Amino acid sequence: MKVGIIGCGNISRIYLQNAARLGNYEIAAVADIVRERAEERAQEFSVPKAYTTEELLADPEIELVINLTIPAVHAEIATHALENGKHVYGEKPLAVSREDGKRMLEVAKEKGLYIGNAPDTFLGAGIQTSRKLIDDGWIGKPVSATAFMMNPGHESWHPDATFYYQEGGGPMFDMGPYYLTALVNLMGPVSRITGSAQMTYKERTITSEPNYGKKIQVEVPTQINGVLDFESGAVASIITSFDTWHHQLPKIEIYGTEGTISVPDPNTFGGPVYVRRKEHKEWSEIPLTHGFSDNSRGLGLAEMIDAIENKRVARTDGELAFHVLDIMHGVHEASRDSKHYVLASSCQQPEPLPIGIDEAFFQPKEKDVQVK
């Protein structure tokens, strides 16, 4: 499938690097609001065409758009791409508002097109191994979980950190999708939420280049503590913070009736995965059962293209991304309104990847099997 990238910032490099290894799509064009940046990426990765956004959307050869723009324009770019008859795979979050997210799903349905969304790290070896252990009953029935993403913010290293502190940013919208998508993959959809959120600093100072010394006005909460009730009956606690210098908390742990799984960083594809059953005195590291343990961003896109070809639901389907968006808004709203938020959305728990799926599966050839 011929695809085009809109948005040639930092994240575009890994998508361009991984295109050849995943193999079932070709990046035929790139575009950016700054055309020179698109031209630089095209030259760097030997992409045939460097376009403006409008030119890329008008190109009939482009069948799918990879939307790597900033969150504030995710919905606008995705909707235009769908209206131009192109499938869309976007970076997280799906959109800034629920209304925009719903409209994107509606347009995709009207047009008979697919819309998928990052993160795809949950398809990697670490979280797929964790999923298999849960499905195989190693910890019994999941009862509860914890998820912690805590750091001091991005202004010390990111070249342009301003948007992390504007609407659509903050630790929940920036990193929450990794943790929440992993939890939904492992435990199913969420039914009810409560939480507390606060803005610790109203202004931040960039200490990275090229904007060293620039002041950022903070518009969103930067410390969010939430409680998630799952449809299965399990309960999870989640903290996302840009206000924490140091901590020793785990990334994700799942606590079951028969034991516990320590799940690896959901912002990565690999391990390690640890299990400790109720009768064990120590933790055991579990060998990874699945492929894709390195940085495999774009795997969700390749999986979605396989789904398009085989007319099935993609594991990174937009309904999953919308459910995660609904959860994130729900935590903020529960804090603002001092109440529980009952989710209006739900989604299918993504099917686990079969063991044995690797890069070779996605290379152009006659397939004997499908990613069922």
C-alpha positions as a Markdown table, in Angstrom:
| # | Residue | x | y | z |
|---|---|---|---|---|
| 1 | Met | 0.0 | 0.0 | 0.0 |
| 2 | Lys | 1.3 | 3.5 | -0.9 |
| 3 | Val | 1.2 | 5.8 | 2.1 |
| 4 | Gly | 2.1 | 9.4 | 2.9 |
| 5 | Ile | 3.3 | 11.0 | 6.1 |
| 6 | Ile | 1.9 | 14.4 | 7.2 |
| 7 | Gly | 4.1 | 15.8 | 9.9 |
| 8 | Cys | 7.9 | 15.5 | 9.6 |
| 9 | Gly | 8.9 | 16.1 | 13.2 |
| 10 | Asn | 11.0 | 13.9 | 15.5 |
| 11 | Ile | 8.7 | 10.9 | 15.5 |
| 12 | Ser | 8.6 | 10.7 | 11.7 |
| 13 | Arg | 12.2 | 9.3 | 11.6 |
| 14 | Ile | 11.3 | 5.9 | 13.2 |
| 15 | Tyr | 8.3 | 5.4 | 10.9 |
| 16 | Leu | 10.5 | 6.1 | 7.9 |
| 17 | Gln | 13.2 | 3.8 | 9.2 |
| 18 | Asn | 10.8 | 0.9 | 9.9 |
| 19 | Ala | 8.9 | 1.1 | 6.6 |
| 20 | Ala | 11.3 | -1.2 | 4.8 |
| 21 | Arg | 11.5 | -3.9 | 7.5 |
| 22 | Leu | 7.7 | -4.1 | 7.9 |
| 23 | Gly | 7.3 | -4.3 | 4.2 |
| 24 | Asn | 3.5 | -4.2 | 3.4 |
| 25 | Tyr | 3.5 | -0.4 | 2.8 |
| 26 | Glu | 5.7 | 2.1 | 0.9 |
| 27 | Ile | 6.1 | 5.7 | 2.1 |
| 28 | Ala | 5.6 | 7.4 | -1.3 |
| 29 | Ala | 5.4 | 11.0 | 0.0 |
| 30 | Val | 6.0 | 13.2 | 3.0 |
| 31 | Ala | 4.5 | 16.6 | 3.8 |
| 32 | Asp | 4.8 | 19.2 | 6.5 |
| 33 | Ile | 3.5 | 22.7 | 7.3 |
| 34 | Val | 7.2 | 23.7 | 6.7 |
| 35 | Arg | 7.9 | 22.4 | 3.2 |
| 36 | Glu | 11.7 | 22.6 | 3.7 |
| 37 | Arg | 11.3 | 20.1 | 6.6 |
| 38 | Ala | 9.5 | 17.7 | 4.3 |
| 39 | Glu | 12.1 | 18.1 | 1.7 |
| 40 | Glu | 14.8 | 17.3 | 4.2 |
| 41 | Arg | 13.0 | 14.1 | 5.3 |
| 42 | Ala | 12.5 | 13.1 | 1.7 |
| 43 | Gln | 16.1 | 13.5 | 0.9 |
| 44 | Glu | 17.2 | 11.8 | 4.1 |
| 45 | Phe | 15.1 | 8.7 | 3.5 |
| 46 | Ser | 14.9 | 8.7 | -0.4 |
| 47 | Val | 11.1 | 9.4 | -0.4 |
| 48 | Pro | 10.0 | 10.2 | -3.9 |
| 49 | Lys | 7.8 | 13.2 | -3.2 |
| 50 | Ala | 7.9 | 16.1 | -0.7 |
| 51 | Tyr | 4.6 | 17.8 | -0.6 |
| 52 | Thr | 2.5 | 20.4 | 1.1 |
| 53 | Thr | -0.4 | 18.9 | 3.1 |
| 54 | Glu | -2.9 | 19.8 | 0.4 |
| 55 | Glu | -0.8 | 18.3 | -2.3 |
| 56 | Leu | -0.4 | 15.0 | -0.5 |
| 57 | Leu | -4.1 | 14.8 | 0.3 |
| 58 | Ala | -4.9 | 15.4 | -3.4 |
| 59 | Asp | -2.5 | 12.7 | -4.7 |
| 60 | Pro | -4.6 | 9.8 | -5.9 |
| 61 | Glu | -1.7 | 7.3 | -5.5 |
| 62 | Ile | -1.7 | 7.8 | -1.7 |
| 63 | Glu | -4.1 | 5.3 | -0.2 |
| 64 | Leu | -3.3 | 5.9 | 3.5 |
| 65 | Val | -2.1 | 8.9 | 5.5 |
| 66 | Ile | 0.1 | 8.6 | 8.5 |
| 67 | Asn | -0.9 | 11.5 | 10.7 |
| 68 | Leu | 2.2 | 12.7 | 12.7 |
| 69 | Thr | 1.1 | 16.3 | 13.3 |
| 70 | Ile | 0.7 | 17.9 | 16.8 |
| 71 | Pro | -2.4 | 16.8 | 18.8 |
| 72 | Ala | -4.2 | 20.1 | 18.2 |
| 73 | Val | -4.6 | 19.3 | 14.4 |
| 74 | His | -4.9 | 15.5 | 14.6 |
| 75 | Ala | -8.7 | 15.7 | 13.9 |
| 76 | Glu | -8.5 | 18.3 | 11.2 |
| 77 | Ile | -5.8 | 16.4 | 9.2 |
| 78 | Ala | -7.4 | 13.0 | 9.7 |
| 79 | Thr | -10.9 | 14.2 | 8.7 |
| 80 | His | -9.6 | 15.8 | 5.5 |
| 81 | Ala | -7.7 | 12.6 | 4.6 |
| 82 | Leu | -10.8 | 10.5 | 5.1 |
| 83 | Glu | -12.9 | 12.9 | 3.1 |
| 84 | Asn | -10.3 | 12.5 | 0.3 |
| 85 | Gly | -10.8 | 8.7 | 0.4 |
| 86 | Lys | -7.7 | 7.7 | 2.3 |
| 87 | His | -7.3 | 5.5 | 5.3 |
| 88 | Val | -5.7 | 7.1 | 8.3 |
| 89 | Tyr | -3.2 | 5.9 | 10.9 |
| 90 | Gly | -2.4 | 8.6 | 13.5 |
| 91 | Glu | -0.1 | 9.2 | 16.4 |
| 92 | Lys | -1.7 | 9.5 | 19.9 |
| 93 | Pro | -4.0 | 10.8 | 21.1 |
| 94 | Leu | -6.8 | 10.2 | 18.5 |
| 95 | Ala | -8.0 | 13.8 | 18.9 |
| 96 | Val | -8.0 | 16.5 | 21.5 |
| 97 | Ser | -11.8 | 16.5 | 22.1 |
| 98 | Arg | -14.3 | 13.7 | 22.2 |
| 99 | Glu | -16.5 | 15.5 | 19.7 |
| 100 | Asp | -13.6 | 15.5 | 17.1 |
| 101 | Gly | -12.8 | 11.9 | 17.9 |
| 102 | Lys | -16.5 | 10.9 | 17.3 |
| 103 | Arg | -16.6 | 12.8 | 14.0 |
| 104 | Met | -13.4 | 11.1 | 12.8 |
| 105 | Leu | -15.0 | 7.6 | 13.4 |
| 106 | Glu | -18.2 | 8.7 | 11.8 |
| 107 | Val | -16.5 | 9.9 | 8.6 |
| 108 | Ala | -14.4 | 6.7 | 8.4 |
| 109 | Lys | -17.6 | 4.6 | 8.7 |
| 110 | Glu | -19.4 | 6.8 | 6.1 |
| 111 | Lys | -16.5 | 6.4 | 3.7 |
| 112 | Gly | -15.9 | 2.7 | 4.3 |
| 113 | Leu | -12.4 | 3.5 | 5.4 |
| 114 | Tyr | -10.1 | 2.4 | 8.3 |
| 115 | Ile | -8.9 | 4.7 | 11.0 |
| 116 | Gly | -6.2 | 3.4 | 13.4 |
| 117 | Asn | -4.1 | 5.0 | 16.0 |
| 118 | Ala | -1.0 | 4.7 | 18.1 |
| 119 | Pro | 0.3 | 3.6 | 20.4 |
| 120 | Asp | 1.2 | 0.2 | 18.9 |
| 121 | Thr | 3.7 | -0.7 | 21.7 |
| 122 | Phe | 1.1 | -3.1 | 23.1 |
| 123 | Leu | 1.7 | -5.3 | 20.1 |
| 124 | Gly | 5.4 | -5.7 | 21.1 |
| 125 | Ala | 7.0 | -8.7 | 22.7 |
| 126 | Gly | 6.8 | -7.4 | 26.3 |
| 127 | Ile | 3.1 | -6.7 | 26.5 |
| 128 | Gln | 2.0 | -9.5 | 24.2 |
| 129 | Thr | 3.9 | -11.9 | 26.5 |
| 130 | Ser | 2.1 | -10.4 | 29.5 |
| 131 | Arg | -1.2 | -10.8 | 27.7 |
| 132 | Lys | -0.5 | -14.5 | 27.0 |
| 133 | Leu | 0.4 | -15.1 | 30.7 |
| 134 | Ile | -2.9 | -13.5 | 31.8 |
| 135 | Asp | -4.9 | -15.4 | 29.2 |
| 136 | Asp | -3.2 | -18.6 | 30.1 |
| 137 | Gly | -4.2 | -18.1 | 33.8 |
| 138 | Trp | -0.8 | -17.6 | 35.4 |
| 139 | Ile | -2.1 | -15.1 | 37.8 |
| 140 | Gly | -5.7 | -16.2 | 37.9 |
| 141 | Lys | -8.4 | -13.6 | 37.5 |
| 142 | Pro | -7.1 | -10.0 | 37.4 |
| 143 | Val | -8.3 | -8.1 | 40.5 |
| 144 | Ser | -6.5 | -4.8 | 40.3 |
| 145 | Ala | -3.6 | -3.0 | 38.7 |
| 146 | Thr | -1.3 | -0.1 | 39.1 |
| 147 | Ala | 0.2 | 2.2 | 36.4 |
| 148 | Phe | 2.8 | 5.0 | 37.0 |
| 149 | Met | 4.2 | 7.5 | 34.6 |
| 150 | Met | 6.1 | 10.1 | 36.6 |
| 151 | Asn | 8.8 | 12.5 | 35.4 |
| 152 | Pro | 9.7 | 16.2 | 35.7 |
| 153 | Gly | 8.4 | 17.2 | 32.3 |
| 154 | His | 9.9 | 17.5 | 28.8 |
| 155 | Glu | 11.3 | 21.0 | 28.7 |
| 156 | Ser | 14.8 | 19.8 | 29.7 |
| 157 | Trp | 15.3 | 17.7 | 26.5 |
| 158 | His | 12.6 | 18.3 | 23.9 |
| 159 | Pro | 13.5 | 20.9 | 21.2 |
| 160 | Asp | 10.0 | 22.4 | 21.3 |
| 161 | Ala | 8.2 | 21.4 | 24.5 |
| 162 | Thr | 5.5 | 24.1 | 24.4 |
| 163 | Phe | 2.7 | 21.9 | 23.1 |
| 164 | Tyr | 3.1 | 19.5 | 25.9 |
| 165 | Tyr | 1.6 | 22.1 | 28.2 |
| 166 | Gln | -1.3 | 23.3 | 26.0 |
| 167 | Glu | -4.7 | 21.8 | 25.4 |
| 168 | Gly | -4.3 | 18.2 | 24.2 |
| 169 | Gly | -1.0 | 17.9 | 26.2 |
| 170 | Gly | -0.1 | 17.3 | 29.8 |
| 171 | Pro | 1.1 | 13.9 | 31.2 |
| 172 | Met | -2.3 | 12.2 | 30.7 |
| 173 | Phe | -2.7 | 13.1 | 27.1 |
| 174 | Asp | 1.0 | 12.7 | 26.3 |
| 175 | Met | 1.9 | 9.4 | 28.0 |
| 176 | Gly | -1.5 | 8.2 | 29.2 |
| 177 | Pro | -2.3 | 6.6 | 25.9 |
| 178 | Tyr | 0.6 | 4.1 | 26.3 |
| 179 | Tyr | -0.5 | 3.1 | 29.8 |
| 180 | Leu | -4.2 | 3.0 | 29.2 |
| 181 | Thr | -4.0 | 1.2 | 25.9 |
| 182 | Ala | -1.8 | -1.4 | 27.6 |
| 183 | Leu | -4.3 | -1.8 | 30.4 |
| 184 | Val | -7.3 | -2.2 | 28.1 |
| 185 | Asn | -5.3 | -4.7 | 26.0 |
| 186 | Leu | -4.5 | -6.7 | 29.2 |
| 187 | Met | -7.8 | -6.3 | 31.2 |
| 188 | Gly | -10.5 | -5.1 | 28.8 |
| 189 | Pro | -12.4 | -1.9 | 28.6 |
| 190 | Val | -13.1 | 0.6 | 31.5 |
| 191 | Ser | -16.6 | 1.4 | 32.8 |
| 192 | Arg | -16.2 | 4.1 | 35.5 |
| 193 | Ile | -13.5 | 6.6 | 36.5 |
| 194 | Thr | -12.7 | 9.0 | 39.3 |
| 195 | Gly | -9.6 | 11.1 | 39.8 |
| 196 | Ser | -7.9 | 14.2 | 41.0 |
| 197 | Ala | -5.8 | 16.6 | 38.9 |
| 198 | Gln | -3.8 | 19.8 | 39.6 |
| 199 | Met | -1.5 | 22.2 | 37.8 |
| 200 | Thr | 1.6 | 22.5 | 40.0 |
| 201 | Tyr | 3.5 | 25.2 | 38.1 |
| 202 | Lys | 1.7 | 27.8 | 36.0 |
| 203 | Glu | 4.9 | 28.7 | 34.1 |
| 204 | Arg | 7.9 | 26.5 | 33.1 |
| 205 | Thr | 11.3 | 27.4 | 31.6 |
| 206 | Ile | 12.8 | 25.6 | 28.7 |
| 207 | Thr | 16.4 | 24.4 | 29.4 |
| 208 | Ser | 16.9 | 22.6 | 26.1 |
| 209 | Glu | 18.2 | 24.0 | 22.8 |
| 210 | Pro | 17.2 | 25.8 | 20.6 |
| 211 | Asn | 14.7 | 27.6 | 22.9 |
| 212 | Tyr | 16.8 | 27.8 | 26.1 |
| 213 | Gly | 15.3 | 30.3 | 28.5 |
| 214 | Lys | 11.9 | 30.5 | 26.8 |
| 215 | Lys | 8.9 | 30.6 | 29.2 |
| 216 | Ile | 6.0 | 28.2 | 28.7 |
| 217 | Gln | 2.6 | 29.1 | 30.1 |
| 218 | Val | 1.0 | 25.9 | 31.4 |
| 219 | Glu | -2.7 | 25.5 | 30.4 |
| 220 | Val | -3.4 | 21.9 | 31.6 |
| 221 | Pro | -3.1 | 19.7 | 34.7 |
| 222 | Thr | 0.4 | 18.3 | 35.2 |
| 223 | Gln | -0.3 | 15.9 | 38.2 |
| 224 | Ile | -3.2 | 13.4 | 37.6 |
| 225 | Asn | -4.2 | 10.6 | 39.9 |
| 226 | Gly | -7.0 | 8.3 | 38.7 |
| 227 | Val | -8.9 | 5.2 | 39.6 |
| 228 | Leu | -10.3 | 3.0 | 36.8 |
| 229 | Asp | -13.1 | 0.5 | 37.2 |
| 230 | Phe | -13.0 | -2.1 | 34.5 |
| 231 | Glu | -16.1 | -3.8 | 33.0 |
| 232 | Ser | -14.6 | -7.1 | 34.2 |
| 233 | Gly | -14.8 | -5.9 | 37.8 |
| 234 | Ala | -11.1 | -5.2 | 38.3 |
| 235 | Val | -9.8 | -1.8 | 39.6 |
| 236 | Ala | -6.7 | 0.1 | 38.6 |
| 237 | Ser | -4.8 | 3.1 | 40.0 |
| 238 | Ile | -3.0 | 5.3 | 37.6 |
| 239 | Ile | -0.7 | 8.3 | 38.1 |
| 240 | Thr | 0.6 | 10.5 | 35.3 |
| 241 | Ser | 2.9 | 13.4 | 36.3 |
| 242 | Phe | 5.2 | 16.0 | 34.9 |
| 243 | Asp | 5.8 | 17.2 | 38.5 |
| 244 | Thr | 8.0 | 14.3 | 39.9 |
| 245 | Trp | 11.7 | 14.4 | 40.0 |
| 246 | His | 12.4 | 10.8 | 41.1 |
| 247 | His | 10.5 | 7.6 | 42.1 |
| 248 | Gln | 10.9 | 3.9 | 42.4 |
| 249 | Leu | 7.4 | 2.8 | 41.4 |
| 250 | Pro | 6.8 | 0.1 | 38.8 |
| 251 | Lys | 5.5 | 1.0 | 35.3 |
| 252 | Ile | 2.5 | -1.4 | 35.3 |
| 253 | Glu | 1.7 | -4.3 | 37.6 |
| 254 | Ile | -1.4 | -6.6 | 37.4 |
| 255 | Tyr | -2.6 | -8.3 | 40.6 |
| 256 | Gly | -4.6 | -11.5 | 40.2 |
| 257 | Thr | -6.2 | -14.1 | 42.4 |
| 258 | Glu | -3.2 | -16.4 | 41.9 |
| 259 | Gly | -0.2 | -14.0 | 41.6 |
| 260 | Thr | 1.2 | -10.9 | 40.0 |
| 261 | Ile | 2.7 | -9.8 | 36.7 |
| 262 | Ser | 5.2 | -7.0 | 36.4 |
| 263 | Val | 4.6 | -5.5 | 32.9 |
| 264 | Pro | 7.4 | -3.7 | 31.1 |
| 265 | Asp | 7.4 | 0.0 | 30.1 |
| 266 | Pro | 4.4 | 0.4 | 27.8 |
| 267 | Asn | 6.4 | 3.1 | 25.9 |
| 268 | Thr | 8.7 | 0.3 | 24.7 |
| 269 | Phe | 8.2 | -2.9 | 22.8 |
| 270 | Gly | 10.4 | -5.3 | 24.8 |
| 271 | Gly | 10.7 | -6.7 | 28.3 |
| 272 | Pro | 11.5 | -7.7 | 30.9 |
| 273 | Val | 8.4 | -9.5 | 32.1 |
| 274 | Tyr | 8.3 | -10.8 | 35.7 |
| 275 | Val | 5.8 | -13.2 | 37.4 |
| 276 | Arg | 5.4 | -14.2 | 41.0 |
| 277 | Arg | 2.6 | -16.7 | 41.8 |
| 278 | Lys | 1.2 | -16.8 | 45.3 |
| 279 | Glu | 3.2 | -19.9 | 46.2 |
| 280 | His | 6.6 | -18.5 | 44.9 |
| 281 | Lys | 9.1 | -16.8 | 47.2 |
| 282 | Glu | 10.8 | -14.9 | 44.4 |
| 283 | Trp | 10.0 | -13.2 | 41.1 |
| 284 | Ser | 10.7 | -15.1 | 37.9 |
| 285 | Glu | 11.7 | -13.4 | 34.6 |
| 286 | Ile | 9.6 | -14.9 | 31.8 |
| 287 | Pro | 11.2 | -15.4 | 28.3 |
| 288 | Leu | 9.5 | -13.3 | 25.7 |
| 289 | Thr | 7.0 | -15.4 | 23.7 |
| 290 | His | 6.5 | -12.9 | 20.8 |
| 291 | Gly | 8.5 | -10.9 | 18.3 |
| 292 | Phe | 9.1 | -7.2 | 18.0 |
| 293 | Ser | 11.1 | -6.4 | 21.1 |
| 294 | Asp | 13.0 | -3.5 | 19.6 |
| 295 | Asn | 11.6 | -0.1 | 18.6 |
| 296 | Ser | 9.0 | -1.3 | 16.1 |
| 297 | Arg | 6.8 | 1.9 | 15.8 |
| 298 | Gly | 4.8 | 1.4 | 12.6 |
| 299 | Leu | 3.9 | -2.2 | 13.6 |
| 300 | Gly | 0.3 | -1.1 | 14.3 |
| 301 | Leu | 0.2 | 0.5 | 10.8 |
| 302 | Ala | 1.4 | -2.8 | 9.2 |
| 303 | Glu | -1.1 | -4.8 | 11.3 |
| 304 | Met | -3.9 | -2.4 | 10.2 |
| 305 | Ile | -2.9 | -2.7 | 6.5 |
| 306 | Asp | -3.1 | -6.5 | 6.9 |
| 307 | Ala | -6.6 | -6.0 | 8.5 |
| 308 | Ile | -7.6 | -3.9 | 5.5 |
| 309 | Glu | -6.4 | -6.5 | 3.1 |
| 310 | Asn | -8.2 | -9.3 | 5.0 |
| 311 | Lys | -11.3 | -7.3 | 5.9 |
| 312 | Arg | -11.1 | -7.7 | 9.6 |
| 313 | Val | -11.0 | -5.4 | 12.6 |
| 314 | Ala | -7.5 | -3.9 | 13.3 |
| 315 | Arg | -6.0 | -4.3 | 16.7 |
| 316 | Thr | -5.2 | -0.5 | 16.7 |
| 317 | Asp | -8.7 | 0.3 | 15.6 |
| 318 | Gly | -10.1 | 3.8 | 16.2 |
| 319 | Glu | -12.7 | 2.5 | 18.6 |
| 320 | Leu | -9.9 | 1.5 | 21.0 |
| 321 | Ala | -8.2 | 5.0 | 20.6 |
| 322 | Phe | -11.6 | 6.7 | 21.2 |
| 323 | His | -12.2 | 4.7 | 24.4 |
| 324 | Val | -8.7 | 5.7 | 25.6 |
| 325 | Leu | -9.5 | 9.4 | 24.8 |
| 326 | Asp | -12.8 | 9.1 | 26.7 |
| 327 | Ile | -10.9 | 7.7 | 29.7 |
| 328 | Met | -8.4 | 10.5 | 29.7 |
| 329 | His | -11.1 | 13.2 | 29.6 |
| 330 | Gly | -13.1 | 11.3 | 32.2 |
| 331 | Val | -10.2 | 11.5 | 34.8 |
| 332 | His | -9.9 | 15.2 | 34.3 |
| 333 | Glu | -13.7 | 15.8 | 34.4 |
| 334 | Ala | -14.0 | 13.6 | 37.6 |
| 335 | Ser | -11.5 | 15.8 | 39.3 |
| 336 | Arg | -13.1 | 19.0 | 38.0 |
| 337 | Asp | -16.7 | 18.0 | 39.0 |
| 338 | Ser | -15.8 | 16.0 | 42.2 |
| 339 | Lys | -17.7 | 12.9 | 41.0 |
| 340 | His | -17.3 | 9.6 | 39.3 |
| 341 | Tyr | -17.5 | 9.6 | 35.5 |
| 342 | Val | -19.4 | 6.8 | 33.9 |
| 343 | Leu | -18.0 | 6.1 | 30.4 |
| 344 | Ala | -20.3 | 6.3 | 27.5 |
| 345 | Ser | -17.8 | 4.5 | 25.3 |
| 346 | Ser | -16.5 | 1.0 | 25.2 |
| 347 | Cys | -14.4 | -1.1 | 22.8 |
| 348 | Gln | -13.4 | -4.7 | 22.0 |
| 349 | Gln | -10.4 | -5.9 | 23.9 |
| 350 | Pro | -7.8 | -6.3 | 21.1 |
| 351 | Glu | -7.2 | -9.9 | 20.0 |
| 352 | Pro | -3.7 | -11.1 | 21.1 |
| 353 | Leu | -1.2 | -11.5 | 18.4 |
| 354 | Pro | -0.5 | -15.1 | 17.5 |
| 355 | Ile | 3.0 | -16.4 | 18.4 |
| 356 | Gly | 5.3 | -16.5 | 15.4 |
| 357 | Ile | 4.3 | -13.2 | 13.8 |
| 358 | Asp | 7.5 | -11.4 | 12.8 |
| 359 | Glu | 8.8 | -9.0 | 10.2 |
| 360 | Ala | 8.8 | -11.7 | 7.5 |
| 361 | Phe | 5.0 | -12.0 | 7.8 |
| 362 | Phe | 4.5 | -8.4 | 6.6 |
| 363 | Gln | 6.8 | -8.7 | 3.6 |
| 364 | Pro | 5.1 | -8.8 | 0.2 |
| 365 | Lys | 4.3 | -12.4 | -0.7 |
| 366 | Glu | 1.5 | -14.8 | -0.9 |
| 367 | Lys | 0.5 | -15.4 | 2.7 |
| 368 | Asp | -0.5 | -18.8 | 3.9 |
| 369 | Val | -1.8 | -17.4 | 7.2 |
| 370 | Gln | -3.5 | -14.2 | 8.3 |
| 371 | Val | -3.1 | -12.3 | 11.6 |
| 372 | Lys | -6.4 | -13.7 | 12.8 |
